[in-house]
Amino acid sequence: MKNKSAKSLLIGSAIVGALALGSASASETPWHNYISGGYYDFGDSGFFIDGAAQVNEQFVLNAEIGDTNFTSVRIGGRFLTGVDLGTAPLFLSLGYADYSRGFDGVYFGAGITHPLDTNIHSIFELNHDTAGDGFWRFRSGLMYHLNENLSVQGSYSLNTDSVRNEFKLGVAYRF
């Protein structure tokens, strides 16, 4: 239990730090500066809390914690490349993942974001995670903006190598 509390403290501190460093340009980058929480299914049901903050023009810090029958923690960053695939900006991601069952490692990958209209943003991301024997995760998600600061979001991650798939449904506050 001590280890779980330490991880929760670490992730909470990382999110607060990211929020403190966030830029004021949230209206220009609606998916970079937020904190969210909600339902999480990663083998068993539980909850998640995550957040991201853009610290400069090209770098975003992000962190997430999920609690089902075990705790998963991911802390990392995204590099905004400035390259667009059509109208979808490309980003690179790198971070640390810990799944509280003795599995931890580094993840890295790439993804795109795309506004489908003024109220809906999508994200597609492919990461390789070295935890355990290593696995690939393809995540797709949508964020529906209810107003300027509040949105409903959902995502589904397909994982390889017998790692259970992930489903999230929650509410996000943009700052």
CYANA upper distance limits for C-alpha pairs under 8 A (distance plus 0.5 A):
  1 MET  CA      5 SER  CA      6.81
  2 LYS  CA      6 ALA  CA      6.71
  3 ASN  CA      7 LYS  CA      6.76
  4 LYS  CA      8 SER  CA      6.75
  4 LYS  CA     71 THR  CA      7.67
  4 LYS  CA    100 SER  CA      8.21
  5 SER  CA      9 LEU  CA      6.65
  6 ALA  CA     10 LEU  CA      6.59
  7 LYS  CA     11 ILE  CA      6.65
  7 LYS  CA     73 VAL  CA      8.02
  8 SER  CA     12 GLY  CA      6.53
  8 SER  CA     65 ILE  CA      8.02
  9 LEU  CA     13 SER  CA      6.54
 10 LEU  CA     14 ALA  CA      6.68
 11 ILE  CA     15 ILE  CA      6.70
 11 ILE  CA     63 ALA  CA      7.23
 11 ILE  CA     64 GLU  CA      7.49
 11 ILE  CA     65 ILE  CA      7.21
 11 ILE  CA     73 VAL  CA      7.68
 11 ILE  CA     75 ILE  CA      8.06
 12 GLY  CA     16 VAL  CA      6.69
 13 SER  CA     17 GLY  CA      6.50
 14 ALA  CA     18 ALA  CA      6.58
 14 ALA  CA     63 ALA  CA      7.28
 14 ALA  CA     75 ILE  CA      8.24
 15 ILE  CA     19 LEU  CA      6.63
 15 ILE  CA     50 ASP  CA      7.99
 15 ILE  CA     51 GLY  CA      6.55
 15 ILE  CA     52 ALA  CA      7.81
 15 ILE  CA     62 ASN  CA      7.90
 15 ILE  CA     63 ALA  CA      6.66
 16 VAL  CA     20 ALA  CA      6.69
 17 GLY  CA     21 LEU  CA      6.83
 18 ALA  CA     22 GLY  CA      6.64
 18 ALA  CA     51 GLY  CA      8.43
 18 ALA  CA     52 ALA  CA      7.09
 18 ALA  CA     53 ALA  CA      5.86
 18 ALA  CA     54 GLN  CA      8.47
 18 ALA  CA     55 VAL  CA      8.17
 18 ALA  CA     61 LEU  CA      6.62
 18 ALA  CA     62 ASN  CA      7.81
 19 LEU  CA     33 ASN  CA      8.28
 19 LEU  CA     52 ALA  CA      7.82
 19 LEU  CA     53 ALA  CA      6.24
 21 LEU  CA     53 ALA  CA      7.52
 21 LEU  CA     54 GLN  CA      8.11
 21 LEU  CA     55 VAL  CA      6.14
 22 GLY  CA     33 ASN  CA      7.35
 22 GLY  CA     53 ALA  CA      5.19
 22 GLY  CA     54 GLN  CA      5.60
 22 GLY  CA     55 VAL  CA      5.54
 22 GLY  CA     56 ASN  CA      8.47
 23 SER  CA     53 ALA  CA      7.78
 23 SER  CA     54 GLN  CA      6.33
 23 SER  CA     55 VAL  CA      6.33
 23 SER  CA     56 ASN  CA      7.38
 24 ALA  CA    175 PHE  CA      8.44
 25 SER  CA     29 THR  CA      7.09
 26 ALA  CA     30 PRO  CA      5.97
 26 ALA  CA     32 HIS  CA      7.59
 26 ALA  CA     33 ASN  CA      6.30
 26 ALA  CA    174 ARG  CA      7.73
 26 ALA  CA    175 PHE  CA      6.44
 27 SER  CA    148 GLU  CA      8.50
 29 THR  CA     33 ASN  CA      7.79
 30 PRO  CA     34 TYR  CA      8.39
 30 PRO  CA    174 ARG  CA      7.34
 31 TRP  CA    121 HIS  CA      8.35
 31 TRP  CA    174 ARG  CA      8.24
 32 HIS  CA     52 ALA  CA      6.23
 32 HIS  CA     53 ALA  CA      6.10
 32 HIS  CA     54 GLN  CA      6.20
 32 HIS  CA     60 VAL  CA      7.15
 33 ASN  CA     51 GLY  CA      7.85
 33 ASN  CA     52 ALA  CA      5.69
 33 ASN  CA     53 ALA  CA      4.84
 33 ASN  CA     54 GLN  CA      6.58
 33 ASN  CA    174 ARG  CA      6.28
 33 ASN  CA    175 PHE  CA      6.25
 34 TYR  CA     51 GLY  CA      5.88
 34 TYR  CA     52 ALA  CA      5.99
 34 TYR  CA     53 ALA  CA      7.17
 34 TYR  CA    172 ALA  CA      6.87
 34 TYR  CA    173 TYR  CA      5.92
 34 TYR  CA    174 ARG  CA      4.69
 34 TYR  CA    175 PHE  CA      6.30
 35 ILE  CA     49 ILE  CA      7.95
 35 ILE  CA     50 ASP  CA      6.25
 35 ILE  CA     51 GLY  CA      4.55
 35 ILE  CA     52 ALA  CA      7.07
 35 ILE  CA    172 ALA  CA      6.16
 35 ILE  CA    173 TYR  CA      5.97
 35 ILE  CA    174 ARG  CA      7.15
 36 SER  CA     49 ILE  CA      6.17
 36 SER  CA     50 ASP  CA      5.86
 36 SER  CA     51 GLY  CA      6.56
 36 SER  CA    170 GLY  CA      7.29
 36 SER  CA    171 VAL  CA      6.05
 36 SER  CA    172 ALA  CA      4.50
 36 SER  CA    173 TYR  CA      6.60
 37 GLY  CA     47 PHE  CA      7.66
 37 GLY  CA     48 PHE  CA      5.77
 37 GLY  CA     49 ILE  CA      4.75
 37 GLY  CA     50 ASP  CA      6.81
 37 GLY  CA    170 GLY  CA      5.89
 37 GLY  CA    171 VAL  CA      6.34
 37 GLY  CA    172 ALA  CA      7.17
 38 GLY  CA     47 PHE  CA      6.00
 38 GLY  CA     48 PHE  CA      6.02
 38 GLY  CA     49 ILE  CA      7.37
 38 GLY  CA    168 LYS  CA      7.59
 38 GLY  CA    169 LEU  CA      6.26
 38 GLY  CA    170 GLY  CA      4.44
 38 GLY  CA    171 VAL  CA      6.81
 39 TYR  CA     45 SER  CA      7.87
 39 TYR  CA     46 GLY  CA      6.54
 39 TYR  CA     47 PHE  CA      5.15
 39 TYR  CA     48 PHE  CA      6.80
 39 TYR  CA    168 LYS  CA      6.20
 39 TYR  CA    169 LEU  CA      5.76
 39 TYR  CA    170 GLY  CA      6.52
 40 TYR  CA     45 SER  CA      6.32
 40 TYR  CA     46 GLY  CA      5.61
 40 TYR  CA     47 PHE  CA      5.22
 40 TYR  CA     48 PHE  CA      6.16
 40 TYR  CA     66 GLY  CA      7.33
 40 TYR  CA     67 ASP  CA      8.17
 40 TYR  CA     68 THR  CA      7.87
 40 TYR  CA    166 GLU  CA      7.86
 40 TYR  CA    167 PHE  CA      6.33
 40 TYR  CA    168 LYS  CA      5.17
 40 TYR  CA    169 LEU  CA      7.24
 41 ASP  CA     45 SER  CA      4.98
 41 ASP  CA     46 GLY  CA      6.71
 41 ASP  CA     47 PHE  CA      8.28
 41 ASP  CA     68 THR  CA      7.64
 41 ASP  CA    166 GLU  CA      6.13
 41 ASP  CA    167 PHE  CA      5.58
 41 ASP  CA    168 LYS  CA      6.99
 42 PHE  CA     68 THR  CA      7.30
 42 PHE  CA    164 ARG  CA      6.69
 42 PHE  CA    165 ASN  CA      6.68
 42 PHE  CA    166 GLU  CA      5.20
 42 PHE  CA    167 PHE  CA      7.21
 43 GLY  CA     68 THR  CA      8.17
 43 GLY  CA    164 ARG  CA      6.26
 43 GLY  CA    165 ASN  CA      7.79
 43 GLY  CA    166 GLU  CA      8.03
 44 ASP  CA     68 THR  CA      5.94
 44 ASP  CA     69 ASN  CA      6.67
 45 SER  CA     68 THR  CA      5.82
 45 SER  CA     69 ASN  CA      8.20
 46 GLY  CA     66 GLY  CA      7.77
 46 GLY  CA     67 ASP  CA      5.89
 46 GLY  CA     68 THR  CA      4.75
 46 GLY  CA     69 ASN  CA      8.11
 47 PHE  CA     66 GLY  CA      6.28
 47 PHE  CA     67 ASP  CA      5.98
 47 PHE  CA     68 THR  CA      7.23
 48 PHE  CA     64 GLU  CA      7.60
 48 PHE  CA     65 ILE  CA      6.09
 48 PHE  CA     66 GLY  CA      4.72
 48 PHE  CA     67 ASP  CA      6.82
 48 PHE  CA    168 LYS  CA      8.25
 49 ILE  CA     64 GLU  CA      6.18
 49 ILE  CA     65 ILE  CA      5.96
 49 ILE  CA     66 GLY  CA      7.07
 50 ASP  CA     62 ASN  CA      7.95
 50 ASP  CA     63 ALA  CA      6.06
 50 ASP  CA     64 GLU  CA      4.46
 50 ASP  CA     65 ILE  CA      6.77
 51 GLY  CA     62 ASN  CA      6.17
 51 GLY  CA     63 ALA  CA      6.13
 51 GLY  CA     64 GLU  CA      6.97
 52 ALA  CA     60 VAL  CA      7.10
 52 ALA  CA     61 LEU  CA      5.97
 52 ALA  CA     62 ASN  CA      4.65
 52 ALA  CA     63 ALA  CA      7.03
 53 ALA  CA     60 VAL  CA      5.99
 53 ALA  CA     61 LEU  CA      5.92
 53 ALA  CA     62 ASN  CA      7.09
 54 GLN  CA     58 GLN  CA      8.27
 54 GLN  CA     59 PHE  CA      6.42
 54 GLN  CA     60 VAL  CA      4.62
 54 GLN  CA     61 LEU  CA      6.83
 55 VAL  CA     59 PHE  CA      6.35
 55 VAL  CA     60 VAL  CA      6.25
 55 VAL  CA     61 LEU  CA      7.51
 56 ASN  CA     60 VAL  CA      7.82
 57 GLU  CA     80 LEU  CA      8.33
 58 GLN  CA     79 PHE  CA      6.09
 58 GLN  CA     80 LEU  CA      5.17
 58 GLN  CA     81 THR  CA      7.40
 58 GLN  CA     82 GLY  CA      8.34
 59 PHE  CA     77 GLY  CA      7.38
 59 PHE  CA     78 ARG  CA      6.24
 59 PHE  CA     79 PHE  CA      5.33
 59 PHE  CA     80 LEU  CA      6.60
 60 VAL  CA     77 GLY  CA      5.89
 60 VAL  CA     78 ARG  CA      5.52
 60 VAL  CA     79 PHE  CA      7.07
 60 VAL  CA     80 LEU  CA      8.23
 61 LEU  CA     75 ILE  CA      8.42
 61 LEU  CA     76 GLY  CA      6.50
 61 LEU  CA     77 GLY  CA      4.85
 61 LEU  CA     78 ARG  CA      7.00
 62 ASN  CA     75 ILE  CA      6.52
 62 ASN  CA     76 GLY  CA      5.94
 62 ASN  CA     77 GLY  CA      5.98
 62 ASN  CA     78 ARG  CA      8.07
 63 ALA  CA     73 VAL  CA      8.04
 63 ALA  CA     74 ARG  CA      6.08
 63 ALA  CA     75 ILE  CA      4.82
 63 ALA  CA     76 GLY  CA      6.76
 64 GLU  CA     73 VAL  CA      6.28
 64 GLU  CA     74 ARG  CA      5.80
 64 GLU  CA     75 ILE  CA      7.04
 65 ILE  CA     71 THR  CA      7.49
 65 ILE  CA     72 SER  CA      6.10
 65 ILE  CA     73 VAL  CA      5.05
 65 ILE  CA     74 ARG  CA      7.07
 66 GLY  CA     71 THR  CA      6.13
 66 GLY  CA     72 SER  CA      5.54
 66 GLY  CA     73 VAL  CA      7.04
 67 ASP  CA     71 THR  CA      5.03
 67 ASP  CA     72 SER  CA      6.96
 70 PHE  CA     99 TYR  CA      7.59
 70 PHE  CA    100 SER  CA      6.73
 70 PHE  CA    101 ARG  CA      7.78
 71 THR  CA     99 TYR  CA      6.34
 71 THR  CA    100 SER  CA      6.08
 72 SER  CA     97 ALA  CA      7.81
 72 SER  CA     98 ASP  CA      6.19
 72 SER  CA     99 TYR  CA      4.77
 72 SER  CA    100 SER  CA      6.88
 73 VAL  CA     97 ALA  CA      6.10
 73 VAL  CA     98 ASP  CA      5.65
 73 VAL  CA     99 TYR  CA      6.86
 74 ARG  CA     95 GLY  CA      7.37
 74 ARG  CA     96 TYR  CA      6.14
 74 ARG  CA     97 ALA  CA      4.88
 74 ARG  CA     98 ASP  CA      7.02
 75 ILE  CA     95 GLY  CA      6.00
 75 ILE  CA     96 TYR  CA      5.88
 75 ILE  CA     97 ALA  CA      7.11
 76 GLY  CA     93 SER  CA      7.81
 76 GLY  CA     94 LEU  CA      6.12
 76 GLY  CA     95 GLY  CA      4.18
 76 GLY  CA     96 TYR  CA      6.60
 77 GLY  CA     93 SER  CA      6.26
 77 GLY  CA     94 LEU  CA      6.16
 77 GLY  CA     95 GLY  CA      6.67
 78 ARG  CA     91 PHE  CA      6.73
 78 ARG  CA     92 LEU  CA      5.98
 78 ARG  CA     93 SER  CA      4.89
 78 ARG  CA     94 LEU  CA      7.07
 79 PHE  CA     91 PHE  CA      5.99
 79 PHE  CA     92 LEU  CA      5.60
 79 PHE  CA     93 SER  CA      6.81
 80 LEU  CA     89 PRO  CA      8.17
 80 LEU  CA     90 LEU  CA      7.09
 80 LEU  CA     91 PHE  CA      5.09
 80 LEU  CA     92 LEU  CA      7.18
 81 THR  CA     89 PRO  CA      8.19
 81 THR  CA     90 LEU  CA      6.52
 81 THR  CA     91 PHE  CA      5.99
 81 THR  CA     92 LEU  CA      7.67
 82 GLY  CA     89 PRO  CA      7.28
 82 GLY  CA     90 LEU  CA      7.52
 83 VAL  CA     89 PRO  CA      6.45
 83 VAL  CA     90 LEU  CA      6.17
 84 ASP  CA     88 ALA  CA      5.69
 84 ASP  CA     89 PRO  CA      4.77
 84 ASP  CA     90 LEU  CA      6.13
 85 LEU  CA     89 PRO  CA      6.75
 85 LEU  CA     90 LEU  CA      7.17
 85 LEU  CA    112 ILE  CA      8.40
 87 THR  CA    114 HIS  CA      7.48
 88 ALA  CA    112 ILE  CA      6.28
 88 ALA  CA    113 THR  CA      5.98
 88 ALA  CA    114 HIS  CA      5.30
 88 ALA  CA    115 PRO  CA      8.33
 89 PRO  CA    112 ILE  CA      5.97
 89 PRO  CA    113 THR  CA      6.32
 89 PRO  CA    114 HIS  CA      7.58
 90 LEU  CA    110 ALA  CA      7.69
 90 LEU  CA    111 GLY  CA      6.29
 90 LEU  CA    112 ILE  CA      5.09
 90 LEU  CA    113 THR  CA      7.58
 91 PHE  CA    110 ALA  CA      6.13
 91 PHE  CA    111 GLY  CA      5.90
 91 PHE  CA    112 ILE  CA      6.58
 92 LEU  CA    108 PHE  CA      8.06
 92 LEU  CA    109 GLY  CA      6.29
 92 LEU  CA    110 ALA  CA      4.79
 92 LEU  CA    111 GLY  CA      6.97
 93 SER  CA    107 TYR  CA      8.27
 93 SER  CA    108 PHE  CA      5.83
 93 SER  CA    109 GLY  CA      5.69
 93 SER  CA    110 ALA  CA      6.22
 93 SER  CA    111 GLY  CA      8.30
 93 SER  CA    127 ASN  CA      8.29
 94 LEU  CA    106 VAL  CA      7.86
 94 LEU  CA    107 TYR  CA      6.13
 94 LEU  CA    108 PHE  CA      4.83
 94 LEU  CA    109 GLY  CA      7.20
 95 GLY  CA    106 VAL  CA      6.18
 95 GLY  CA    107 TYR  CA      5.81
 95 GLY  CA    108 PHE  CA      7.04
 96 TYR  CA    104 ASP  CA      8.05
 96 TYR  CA    105 GLY  CA      6.39
 96 TYR  CA    106 VAL  CA      5.02
 96 TYR  CA    107 TYR  CA      6.55
 97 ALA  CA    104 ASP  CA      5.95
 97 ALA  CA    105 GLY  CA      5.90
 97 ALA  CA    106 VAL  CA      6.41
 97 ALA  CA    107 TYR  CA      7.26
 97 ALA  CA    129 ASP  CA      8.18
 97 ALA  CA    131 ALA  CA      7.68
 98 ASP  CA    102 GLY  CA      8.38
 98 ASP  CA    103 PHE  CA      6.54
 98 ASP  CA    104 ASP  CA      4.66
 98 ASP  CA    105 GLY  CA      7.09
 98 ASP  CA    131 ALA  CA      8.02
 99 TYR  CA    103 PHE  CA      5.89
 99 TYR  CA    104 ASP  CA      6.51
100 SER  CA    104 ASP  CA      8.19
103 PHE  CA    131 ALA  CA      5.75
103 PHE  CA    132 GLY  CA      5.67
104 ASP  CA    130 THR  CA      7.94
104 ASP  CA    131 ALA  CA      5.04
104 ASP  CA    132 GLY  CA      7.26
105 GLY  CA    129 ASP  CA      7.11
105 GLY  CA    130 THR  CA      5.41
105 GLY  CA    131 ALA  CA      4.75
105 GLY  CA    132 GLY  CA      8.06
106 VAL  CA    129 ASP  CA      6.32
106 VAL  CA    130 THR  CA      5.97
106 VAL  CA    131 ALA  CA      7.37
107 TYR  CA    127 ASN  CA      6.83
107 TYR  CA    128 HIS  CA      5.92
107 TYR  CA    129 ASP  CA      4.65
107 TYR  CA    130 THR  CA      6.72
108 PHE  CA    127 ASN  CA      5.81
108 PHE  CA    128 HIS  CA      6.03
108 PHE  CA    129 ASP  CA      7.22
109 GLY  CA    125 GLU  CA      7.85
109 GLY  CA    126 LEU  CA      6.08
109 GLY  CA    127 ASN  CA      4.58
109 GLY  CA    128 HIS  CA      6.63
110 ALA  CA    125 GLU  CA      6.29
110 ALA  CA    126 LEU  CA      6.17
110 ALA  CA    127 ASN  CA      7.02
111 GLY  CA    123 ILE  CA      7.70
111 GLY  CA    124 PHE  CA      5.89
111 GLY  CA    125 GLU  CA      4.41
111 GLY  CA    126 LEU  CA      6.61
112 ILE  CA    123 ILE  CA      6.28
112 ILE  CA    124 PHE  CA      5.95
112 ILE  CA    125 GLU  CA      6.96
113 THR  CA    121 HIS  CA      7.54
113 THR  CA    122 SER  CA      6.07
113 THR  CA    123 ILE  CA      4.89
113 THR  CA    124 PHE  CA      6.99
114 HIS  CA    121 HIS  CA      6.19
114 HIS  CA    122 SER  CA      5.66
114 HIS  CA    123 ILE  CA      6.89
115 PRO  CA    119 ASN  CA      8.38
115 PRO  CA    120 ILE  CA      6.42
115 PRO  CA    121 HIS  CA      4.68
115 PRO  CA    122 SER  CA      6.60
116 LEU  CA    120 ILE  CA      5.93
116 LEU  CA    121 HIS  CA      6.12
116 LEU  CA    122 SER  CA      7.31
117 ASP  CA    121 HIS  CA      7.65
119 ASN  CA    144 TYR  CA      6.13
119 ASN  CA    145 HIS  CA      5.46
119 ASN  CA    146 LEU  CA      7.94
120 ILE  CA    142 LEU  CA      7.30
120 ILE  CA    143 MET  CA      6.14
120 ILE  CA    144 TYR  CA      5.11
120 ILE  CA    145 HIS  CA      6.81
121 HIS  CA    142 LEU  CA      6.21
121 HIS  CA    143 MET  CA      5.71
121 HIS  CA    144 TYR  CA      7.18
122 SER  CA    140 SER  CA      7.87
122 SER  CA    141 GLY  CA      6.11
122 SER  CA    142 LEU  CA      5.00
122 SER  CA    143 MET  CA      6.89
123 ILE  CA    139 ARG  CA      8.25
123 ILE  CA    140 SER  CA      6.09
123 ILE  CA    141 GLY  CA      5.74
123 ILE  CA    142 LEU  CA      7.00
124 PHE  CA    138 PHE  CA      7.90
124 PHE  CA    139 ARG  CA      6.19
124 PHE  CA    140 SER  CA      5.02
124 PHE  CA    141 GLY  CA      7.17
125 GLU  CA    137 ARG  CA      8.46
125 GLU  CA    138 PHE  CA      6.23
125 GLU  CA    139 ARG  CA      5.64
125 GLU  CA    140 SER  CA      7.02
126 LEU  CA    136 TRP  CA      7.69
126 LEU  CA    137 ARG  CA      6.25
126 LEU  CA    138 PHE  CA      5.02
126 LEU  CA    139 ARG  CA      6.95
127 ASN  CA    136 TRP  CA      6.24
127 ASN  CA    137 ARG  CA      5.74
127 ASN  CA    138 PHE  CA      7.06
128 HIS  CA    134 GLY  CA      7.67
128 HIS  CA    135 PHE  CA      6.36
128 HIS  CA    136 TRP  CA      4.96
128 HIS  CA    137 ARG  CA      6.79
129 ASP  CA    134 GLY  CA      5.93
129 ASP  CA    135 PHE  CA      5.89
129 ASP  CA    136 TRP  CA      6.64
129 ASP  CA    137 ARG  CA      7.98
130 THR  CA    134 GLY  CA      4.57
130 THR  CA    135 PHE  CA      7.06
131 ALA  CA    135 PHE  CA      7.98
134 GLY  CA    161 ASP  CA      8.20
135 PHE  CA    159 ASN  CA      7.25
135 PHE  CA    160 THR  CA      5.92
135 PHE  CA    161 ASP  CA      6.21
135 PHE  CA    163 VAL  CA      7.83
136 TRP  CA    159 ASN  CA      6.18
136 TRP  CA    160 THR  CA      5.91
136 TRP  CA    161 ASP  CA      8.28
137 ARG  CA    157 SER  CA      6.65
137 ARG  CA    158 LEU  CA      6.12
137 ARG  CA    159 ASN  CA      4.99
137 ARG  CA    160 THR  CA      7.18
138 PHE  CA    157 SER  CA      5.88
138 PHE  CA    158 LEU  CA      5.70
138 PHE  CA    159 ASN  CA      7.05
139 ARG  CA    155 SER  CA      7.27
139 ARG  CA    156 TYR  CA      6.17
139 ARG  CA    157 SER  CA      4.61
139 ARG  CA    158 LEU  CA      6.91
140 SER  CA    155 SER  CA      6.04
140 SER  CA    156 TYR  CA      6.16
140 SER  CA    157 SER  CA      6.98
141 GLY  CA    153 GLN  CA      7.80
141 GLY  CA    154 GLY  CA      6.01
141 GLY  CA    155 SER  CA      4.36
141 GLY  CA    156 TYR  CA      6.86
142 LEU  CA    153 GLN  CA      6.12
142 LEU  CA    154 GLY  CA      6.06
142 LEU  CA    155 SER  CA      6.90
143 MET  CA    151 SER  CA      6.84
143 MET  CA    152 VAL  CA      6.26
143 MET  CA    153 GLN  CA      4.75
143 MET  CA    154 GLY  CA      7.14
144 TYR  CA    151 SER  CA      5.80
144 TYR  CA    152 VAL  CA      5.74
144 TYR  CA    153 GLN  CA      6.67
145 HIS  CA    149 ASN  CA      8.01
145 HIS  CA    150 LEU  CA      6.53
145 HIS  CA    151 SER  CA      4.61
145 HIS  CA    152 VAL  CA      7.02
146 LEU  CA    150 LEU  CA      6.08
146 LEU  CA    151 SER  CA      5.55
146 LEU  CA    152 VAL  CA      7.70
147 ASN  CA    151 SER  CA      7.42
148 GLU  CA    174 ARG  CA      8.16
149 ASN  CA    173 TYR  CA      5.98
149 ASN  CA    174 ARG  CA      5.13
149 ASN  CA    175 PHE  CA      7.03
150 LEU  CA    171 VAL  CA      7.77
150 LEU  CA    172 ALA  CA      6.34
150 LEU  CA    173 TYR  CA      5.32
150 LEU  CA    174 ARG  CA      6.75
151 SER  CA    171 VAL  CA      6.27
151 SER  CA    172 ALA  CA      5.70
151 SER  CA    173 TYR  CA      7.07
151 SER  CA    174 ARG  CA      8.38
152 VAL  CA    169 LEU  CA      8.16
152 VAL  CA    170 GLY  CA      6.38
152 VAL  CA    171 VAL  CA      5.06
152 VAL  CA    172 ALA  CA      6.65
153 GLN  CA    168 LYS  CA      8.41
153 GLN  CA    169 LEU  CA      6.34
153 GLN  CA    170 GLY  CA      5.90
153 GLN  CA    171 VAL  CA      6.44
153 GLN  CA    172 ALA  CA      7.36
154 GLY  CA    167 PHE  CA      8.03
154 GLY  CA    168 LYS  CA      5.80
154 GLY  CA    169 LEU  CA      4.83
154 GLY  CA    170 GLY  CA      6.86
155 SER  CA    167 PHE  CA      6.34
155 SER  CA    168 LYS  CA      5.75
155 SER  CA    169 LEU  CA      7.25
156 TYR  CA    165 ASN  CA      7.95
156 TYR  CA    166 GLU  CA      6.16
156 TYR  CA    167 PHE  CA      5.09
156 TYR  CA    168 LYS  CA      7.03
157 SER  CA    165 ASN  CA      6.06
157 SER  CA    166 GLU  CA      5.41
157 SER  CA    167 PHE  CA      6.96
158 LEU  CA    164 ARG  CA      8.39
158 LEU  CA    165 ASN  CA      5.50
158 LEU  CA    166 GLU  CA      7.36
159 ASN  CA    163 VAL  CA      6.13
159 ASN  CA    164 ARG  CA      6.76
159 ASN  CA    165 ASN  CA      5.75
159 ASN  CA    166 GLU  CA      8.27
160 THR  CA    164 ARG  CA      8.46
